[in-house]
Amino acid sequence: MLFPTPLTTTSIAPIQRPWKLDLNILDIMYLDVKIHYIENERRNSLMTSADSIEVFLSQWKKERPDLDPWPVGILGRTQRITAHLQARAARWLAPLGLSWESFSLLLALRRSGPPFELRPTEIYRESLLSSGAITNRVDRVERKGWVKRFDSPGDRRGVIVRLTPAGRAIADKAIEIHFKELAAQMARISKKDRQMLLEGLATLLQVLEEDA
């Protein structure tokens, strides 16, 4: 035979692939890897970026390498965090006619439960106010109709401060806004980091209160 028989399409056996490409599975795997990569990059960015207190610590380490400034890192950050959050809270409380001090007073009464009344010394202990500010703050919220003073039974010079229905309504509205806005401010903190932060701060506060 001078020429071979030409091949036809029917004479070529189909190629048997040992596996089949599943694009859906690969897409899912790719997205999963990408999400983990983004989360790691976000975490690394937060950990490596220097806050204002870290700058102070670096300066002290350079100027006084014989000292370990880690306690200042805790104190400085808690002070800065408090200042930032109170300034922002003032902005979302202002439309309700509340300052940070009046808000803290009303919440101490609301949190105490029925009949929503406390003595001034109890307000000081249960709120975030200084003792010297209690009388002035009570005067201000009383003028707004949010609290009323009553004589303390068995104590001629003592008084009781009681939350009015209007005061309870404004306290309930304010705390809903406050919790929501605070959560938004801290949304970038992971649940795991949040729990570690809560436990660490609770331990520190307990130690300081025991030693007070």
C-alpha positions in Angstrom: 0.0 0.0 0.0 1.6 3.2 -1.2 -0.5 5.6 1.0 -1.9 5.0 4.4 -5.5 5.0 5.0 -6.5 8.6 6.0 -7.7 9.0 9.6 -11.3 10.1 10.1 -12.9 11.8 13.1 -14.7 8.6 13.9 -11.5 6.6 14.1 -9.8 8.9 16.8 -10.6 7.6 20.3 -11.6 10.4 22.8 -9.1 11.4 25.4 -10.0 10.1 28.8 -9.2 12.7 31.5 -8.5 11.3 34.9 -10.2 14.3 36.6 -12.8 16.9 35.9 -12.2 20.6 36.5 -14.9 22.0 38.9 -14.8 25.8 38.5 -17.3 26.3 41.2 -15.1 24.6 43.8 -12.0 26.6 42.6 -13.9 29.8 42.8 -15.0 29.1 46.4 -11.4 28.1 47.4 -10.1 31.3 45.8 -12.6 33.5 47.6 -11.8 31.8 50.9 -8.1 32.4 50.5 -8.7 36.0 49.5 -10.9 36.7 52.5 -8.3 35.2 54.9 -5.6 37.3 53.2 -7.6 40.5 53.6 -8.3 39.7 57.2 -4.6 39.1 57.9 -3.6 42.2 56.2 -6.1 44.2 58.2 -4.9 42.7 61.4 -1.3 43.3 60.6 -2.0 46.9 59.6 -3.7 47.6 62.9 -0.9 45.9 64.9 2.0 47.6 63.1 0.6 51.2 62.9 1.8 53.3 65.7 -0.7 55.2 67.8 0.1 58.4 69.6 1.1 56.7 72.9 3.5 54.3 71.0 5.3 57.4 69.8 5.8 58.5 73.5 7.0 55.0 74.5 9.5 54.9 71.6 10.9 58.3 72.7 11.2 57.2 76.3 13.0 54.0 75.3 15.5 56.1 73.4 16.0 58.7 76.1 15.8 56.4 79.1 16.7 52.8 77.9 17.2 51.9 81.5 13.5 52.2 82.2 10.6 50.0 81.0 7.7 52.3 80.1 5.0 49.6 79.6 2.8 50.9 82.5 2.6 54.3 80.8 1.4 52.5 77.7 -1.7 51.2 79.6 -2.4 54.5 81.4 -1.8 56.7 78.4 -4.0 54.6 76.1 -6.9 54.4 78.6 -6.8 58.1 79.1 -6.7 58.8 75.4 -9.5 56.3 74.6 -11.7 57.9 77.4 -11.1 61.4 75.9 -11.9 60.3 72.4 -15.0 58.4 73.3 -16.4 61.0 75.7 -15.9 63.7 73.0 -17.8 61.6 70.4 -20.5 60.7 73.0 -21.1 64.4 73.6 -21.9 64.8 69.9 -24.5 62.1 69.8 -26.0 63.1 73.2 -26.3 66.8 72.4 -29.4 66.5 70.2 -31.2 65.0 73.3 -30.2 68.0 75.4 -27.8 65.9 77.4 -24.2 66.5 78.4 -21.9 63.6 79.4 -22.5 64.5 83.1 -26.3 64.7 83.0 -26.3 61.5 80.9 -24.2 59.7 83.5 -26.5 60.8 86.3 -29.7 59.8 84.6 -28.2 56.4 83.8 -27.2 55.8 87.4 -30.8 56.3 88.4 -32.3 54.3 85.5 -29.9 51.4 86.1 -30.8 51.2 89.8 -34.3 49.8 89.0 -37.7 50.8 90.5 -38.3 53.2 92.1 -35.3 54.7 90.3 -34.1 56.8 93.2 -30.7 57.2 94.9 -29.1 59.4 97.5 -26.4 61.8 96.2 -23.7 59.7 97.8 -25.1 56.7 95.9 -25.2 58.6 92.7 -21.5 59.5 93.1 -20.7 55.8 93.7 -22.8 54.5 90.9 -22.0 57.1 88.2 -18.9 58.4 86.5 -19.1 61.8 88.1 -16.9 63.5 90.7 -18.5 64.1 94.1 -18.3 67.9 93.7 -20.3 67.8 90.5 -23.3 65.9 91.9 -25.3 68.8 93.3 -24.9 71.0 90.2 -25.8 68.1 87.9 -28.9 67.3 89.9 -29.9 71.0 89.8 -29.6 71.0 86.0 -31.6 67.8 85.2 -34.2 68.8 87.8 -34.8 72.1 85.9 -35.5 70.0 82.9 -38.1 67.9 84.7 -36.0 64.7 84.5 -35.6 64.2 88.3 -37.2 65.3 91.5 -35.8 65.7 95.0 -37.5 64.3 98.1 -36.6 64.5 101.8 -34.9 61.3 103.0 -37.0 59.5 105.6 -35.2 59.5 109.0 -32.6 62.0 107.8 -33.6 65.7 108.1 -30.6 66.9 106.1 -30.7 64.1 103.5 -32.4 64.0 100.2 -33.4 61.4 97.7 -33.2 62.0 93.9 -35.8 60.2 91.9 -36.1 59.8 88.2 -39.4 61.2 86.7 -41.3 59.4 83.9 -39.9 62.0 81.5 -36.4 61.4 82.8 -36.8 57.6 82.4 -38.0 58.1 78.8 -35.0 60.3 77.9 -32.6 57.9 79.7 -34.0 54.9 77.7 -33.7 56.7 74.4 -30.2 57.9 75.2 -28.8 54.6 76.2 -30.1 52.9 73.0 -28.2 55.5 71.0 -25.2 55.3 73.2 -24.8 51.6 73.0 -25.3 51.6 69.2 -22.8 54.4 68.6 -20.2 52.9 70.9 -20.5 49.6 69.1 -19.9 51.3 65.8 -16.8 53.0 67.1 -15.4 49.6 68.1 -16.5 47.6 65.1 -13.0 47.1 63.8 -12.0 45.1 66.9 -12.5 41.4 66.4 -14.7 39.4 68.9 -11.6 37.6 70.2 -9.6 40.8 70.7 -12.7 42.4 72.4 -13.0 39.6 74.9 -9.2 39.8 75.7 -9.5 43.5 76.2 -12.5 43.2 78.5 -10.8 40.6 80.6 -7.6 42.5 80.9 -9.3 45.8 81.8 -11.5 44.0 84.3 -8.5 42.4 86.0 -6.7 45.7 86.2 -9.7 47.6 87.6 -10.3 44.9 90.2 -6.7 45.1 91.4 -6.8 48.9 91.6 -10.2 48.9 93.5 -9.0 46.3 95.9 -5.9 48.4 96.7 -7.9 51.7 97.0 
